């Protein structure tokens, strides 16, 4: 049987979402501090949360709350 990496089965990129105020919103960056580590062009601050999901799979809640941003271009 020939083996393939799981990435061969996934089409496109990852969809990263955060739960803020009861709604799942796609994000592009998160950071412990209020300032992002990398400047996100035309960034929109989303809020703070401990709950994320990747490609629709909810992850174990993080122990620390993080700040989240997305690009204004992703709107």
DAGI-V953986 format. One record per backbone hydrogen bond with DSSP energy under -0.5 kcal/mol. NH is the residue of the N-H (numbers start at 1). CO is the residue of the C=O. Records with the same first field share a line. If there is no record, write none. Layout:
NH = CO ; CO
This chain:
8 = 5
9 = 6
10 = 6
16 = 14
17 = 15 ; 53
18 = 25
19 = 51
20 = 18 ; 23
23 = 20
25 = 18
27 = 16
28 = 69
29 = 69
31 = 67
41 = 39
43 = 40
44 = 70
46 = 68
47 = 68
49 = 66
52 = 50
53 = 17
54 = 57
55 = 15
57 = 54
58 = 56
59 = 52
62 = 50
66 = 49
67 = 31
68 = 47
69 = 29
70 = 44
72 = 41 ; 42
74 = 71
75 = 72
